[in-house]
Amino acid sequence: MKILGIGNAIVDVICKVDDNFIAQNGLTKSTMKLIFDENEFQKLLTNLKVEKTVSGGSVAFNSGYISAR
């Protein structure tokens, strides 16, 4: 069996923010926002302290999981 997986890993960036930050940046509580633009990401991080980063799903993991079944 041959498997090729191509994709971008997803990384969760966890920060504590208040309601004002959410409103000022057009975000919505209890949702996820994928950010593809490096400038947009850097703008959000300007006044934040990153508490934790967590690697999420990736094509490599999912391909390996499916092939093992």
Backbone as JSON Lines, residues from 0, in Angstrom:
{"i":0,"aa":"M","n":[0.84,-1.17,0.0],"ca":[0.0,0.0,0.0],"c":[0.89,1.24,0.0]}
{"i":1,"aa":"K","n":[0.58,2.19,-0.85],"ca":[1.3,3.46,-0.9],"c":[0.33,4.58,-0.57]}
{"i":2,"aa":"I","n":[0.76,5.49,0.28],"ca":[-0.09,6.62,0.69],"c":[0.7,7.9,0.53]}
{"i":3,"aa":"L","n":[0.08,8.9,-0.05],"ca":[0.66,10.23,-0.17],"c":[-0.27,11.21,0.53]}
{"i":4,"aa":"G","n":[0.26,11.96,1.46],"ca":[-0.55,12.97,2.14],"c":[0.07,14.34,1.97]}
{"i":5,"aa":"I","n":[-0.72,15.28,1.5],"ca":[-0.25,16.65,1.31],"c":[-1.21,17.58,2.04]}
{"i":6,"aa":"G","n":[-0.69,18.47,2.85],"ca":[-1.56,19.4,3.55],"c":[-0.81,20.23,4.56]}
{"i":7,"aa":"N","n":[-1.51,21.09,5.22],"ca":[-0.95,21.94,6.26],"c":[-1.46,21.48,7.61]}
{"i":8,"aa":"A","n":[-0.56,21.41,8.56],"ca":[-0.97,21.06,9.92],"c":[-1.75,22.23,10.51]}
{"i":9,"aa":"I","n":[-2.66,21.92,11.39],"ca":[-3.42,22.95,12.09],"c":[-2.82,23.1,13.49]}
{"i":10,"aa":"V","n":[-2.57,24.33,13.9],"ca":[-2.02,24.59,15.22],"c":[-2.99,25.51,15.95]}
{"i":11,"aa":"D","n":[-3.41,25.09,17.14],"ca":[-4.26,25.93,17.98],"c":[-3.36,26.85,18.79]}
{"i":12,"aa":"V","n":[-3.66,28.15,18.76],"ca":[-2.94,29.13,19.57],"c":[-3.91,29.58,20.65]}
{"i":13,"aa":"I","n":[-3.58,29.31,21.89],"ca":[-4.5,29.56,23.0],"c":[-4.03,30.78,23.79]}
{"i":14,"aa":"C","n":[-4.92,31.78,23.88],"ca":[-4.64,33.03,24.6],"c":[-5.87,33.39,25.43]}
{"i":15,"aa":"K","n":[-5.64,34.05,26.54],"ca":[-6.76,34.57,27.35],"c":[-7.07,35.97,26.87]}
{"i":16,"aa":"V","n":[-8.35,36.24,26.56],"ca":[-8.76,37.56,26.1],"c":[-10.05,37.96,26.8]}
{"i":17,"aa":"D","n":[-10.36,39.25,26.74],"ca":[-11.63,39.72,27.31],"c":[-12.62,40.0,26.18]}
{"i":18,"aa":"D","n":[-13.85,40.31,26.57],"ca":[-14.91,40.55,25.58],"c":[-14.58,41.71,24.66]}
{"i":19,"aa":"N","n":[-13.88,42.71,25.17],"ca":[-13.5,43.87,24.37],"c":[-12.59,43.46,23.21]}
{"i":20,"aa":"F","n":[-11.6,42.6,23.49],"ca":[-10.7,42.12,22.44],"c":[-11.49,41.38,21.36]}
{"i":21,"aa":"I","n":[-12.42,40.56,21.78],"ca":[-13.23,39.78,20.83],"c":[-14.02,40.73,19.92]}
{"i":22,"aa":"A","n":[-14.65,41.72,20.51],"ca":[-15.45,42.67,19.74],"c":[-14.58,43.51,18.8]}
{"i":23,"aa":"Q","n":[-13.45,44.0,19.28],"ca":[-12.57,44.85,18.47],"c":[-12.0,44.13,17.26]}
{"i":24,"aa":"N","n":[-11.88,42.82,17.36],"ca":[-11.27,42.05,16.28],"c":[-12.28,41.26,15.45]}
{"i":25,"aa":"G","n":[-13.56,41.55,15.65],"ca":[-14.59,40.9,14.85],"c":[-14.66,39.39,15.04]}
{"i":26,"aa":"L","n":[-14.35,38.93,16.25],"ca":[-14.37,37.51,16.55],"c":[-15.69,37.13,17.22]}
{"i":27,"aa":"T","n":[-15.98,35.85,17.29],"ca":[-17.2,35.37,17.92],"c":[-16.84,34.31,18.95]}
{"i":28,"aa":"K","n":[-17.4,34.44,20.15],"ca":[-17.13,33.45,21.2],"c":[-17.58,32.07,20.77]}
{"i":29,"aa":"S","n":[-16.89,31.07,21.28],"ca":[-17.22,29.65,21.06],"c":[-17.16,29.23,19.61]}
{"i":30,"aa":"T","n":[-16.32,29.89,18.83],"ca":[-16.15,29.5,17.43],"c":[-14.65,29.4,17.13]}
{"i":31,"aa":"M","n":[-14.36,28.94,15.94],"ca":[-12.98,28.81,15.49],"c":[-12.81,29.7,14.27]}
{"i":32,"aa":"K","n":[-11.63,30.25,14.11],"ca":[-11.34,31.05,12.92],"c":[-10.01,30.61,12.35]}
{"i":33,"aa":"L","n":[-10.02,30.13,11.13],"ca":[-8.78,29.78,10.45],"c":[-8.19,31.05,9.87]}
{"i":34,"aa":"I","n":[-6.91,31.27,10.13],"ca":[-6.24,32.46,9.63],"c":[-5.15,32.03,8.66]}
{"i":35,"aa":"F","n":[-5.28,32.47,7.42],"ca":[-4.33,32.11,6.38],"c":[-3.34,33.24,6.09]}
{"i":36,"aa":"D","n":[-3.68,34.44,6.49],"ca":[-2.86,35.61,6.2],"c":[-1.91,35.9,7.36]}
{"i":37,"aa":"E","n":[-0.62,35.88,7.11],"ca":[0.39,36.09,8.15],"c":[0.23,37.46,8.81]}
{"i":38,"aa":"N","n":[-0.1,38.5,8.03],"ca":[-0.27,39.84,8.6],"c":[-1.45,39.9,9.56]}
{"i":39,"aa":"E","n":[-2.55,39.23,9.2],"ca":[-3.73,39.19,10.08],"c":[-3.38,38.48,11.39]}
{"i":40,"aa":"F","n":[-2.63,37.38,11.28],"ca":[-2.22,36.62,12.46],"c":[-1.32,37.47,13.37]}
{"i":41,"aa":"Q","n":[-0.36,38.15,12.79],"ca":[0.55,38.99,13.57],"c":[-0.19,40.14,14.24]}
{"i":42,"aa":"K","n":[-1.19,40.7,13.55],"ca":[-1.99,41.79,14.13],"c":[-2.74,41.31,15.37]}
{"i":43,"aa":"L","n":[-3.31,40.11,15.29],"ca":[-4.02,39.57,16.45],"c":[-3.07,39.32,17.62]}
{"i":44,"aa":"L","n":[-1.86,38.89,17.33],"ca":[-0.9,38.55,18.39],"c":[-0.21,39.76,19.02]}
{"i":45,"aa":"T","n":[-0.38,40.94,18.43],"ca":[0.34,42.13,18.88],"c":[0.25,42.35,20.39]}
{"i":46,"aa":"N","n":[-0.94,42.28,20.95],"ca":[-1.11,42.56,22.38],"c":[-1.55,41.33,23.16]}
{"i":47,"aa":"L","n":[-1.16,40.17,22.7],"ca":[-1.58,38.95,23.37],"c":[-0.39,38.2,23.97]}
{"i":48,"aa":"K","n":[-0.67,37.47,25.02],"ca":[0.31,36.55,25.57],"c":[-0.17,35.15,25.2]}
{"i":49,"aa":"V","n":[0.62,34.43,24.43],"ca":[0.26,33.07,24.04],"c":[0.44,32.17,25.25]}
{"i":50,"aa":"E","n":[-0.65,31.55,25.68],"ca":[-0.61,30.65,26.83],"c":[-0.11,29.27,26.43]}
{"i":51,"aa":"K","n":[-0.51,28.83,25.22],"ca":[-0.19,27.47,24.81],"c":[-0.42,27.32,23.32]}
{"i":52,"aa":"T","n":[0.38,26.49,22.67],"ca":[0.1,26.1,21.28],"c":[-0.03,24.58,21.27]}
{"i":53,"aa":"V","n":[-0.99,24.09,20.49],"ca":[-1.28,22.67,20.44],"c":[-1.41,22.26,18.98]}
{"i":54,"aa":"S","n":[-0.64,21.27,18.59],"ca":[-0.76,20.75,17.23],"c":[-2.07,20.0,17.1]}
{"i":55,"aa":"G","n":[-2.76,20.27,16.02],"ca":[-4.03,19.61,15.77],"c":[-3.88,18.5,14.76]}
{"i":56,"aa":"G","n":[-4.93,18.23,14.05],"ca":[-4.92,17.17,13.05],"c":[-4.03,17.54,11.87]}
{"i":57,"aa":"S","n":[-3.57,16.52,11.2],"ca":[-2.78,16.75,10.01],"c":[-3.02,15.62,9.04]}
{"i":58,"aa":"V","n":[-2.7,15.85,7.8],"ca":[-2.9,14.83,6.78],"c":[-2.06,13.59,7.09]}
{"i":59,"aa":"A","n":[-0.88,13.77,7.66],"ca":[-0.02,12.62,7.97],"c":[-0.67,11.71,9.01]}
{"i":60,"aa":"F","n":[-1.2,12.31,10.06],"ca":[-1.84,11.52,11.1],"c":[-3.07,10.82,10.56]}
{"i":61,"aa":"N","n":[-3.92,11.56,9.87],"ca":[-5.17,10.98,9.38],"c":[-4.91,9.88,8.35]}
{"i":62,"aa":"S","n":[-3.93,10.06,7.49],"ca":[-3.6,9.02,6.51],"c":[-3.1,7.78,7.19]}
{"i":63,"aa":"G","n":[-2.25,7.94,8.2],"ca":[-1.75,6.79,8.94],"c":[-2.84,6.07,9.67]}
{"i":64,"aa":"Y","n":[-3.76,6.82,10.25],"ca":[-4.88,6.22,10.98],"c":[-5.76,5.4,10.05]}
{"i":65,"aa":"I","n":[-6.08,5.97,8.89],"ca":[-6.95,5.27,7.94],"c":[-6.26,4.04,7.38]}
{"i":66,"aa":"S","n":[-4.98,4.12,7.09],"ca":[-4.27,2.98,6.5],"c":[-4.14,1.83,7.5]}
{"i":67,"aa":"A","n":[-4.17,2.13,8.8],"ca":[-4.04,1.09,9.82],"c":[-5.32,0.3,10.02]}
{"i":68,"aa":"R","n":[-6.41,0.78,9.48],"ca":[-7.7,0.11,9.65],"c":[-7.87,-1.03,8.73]}
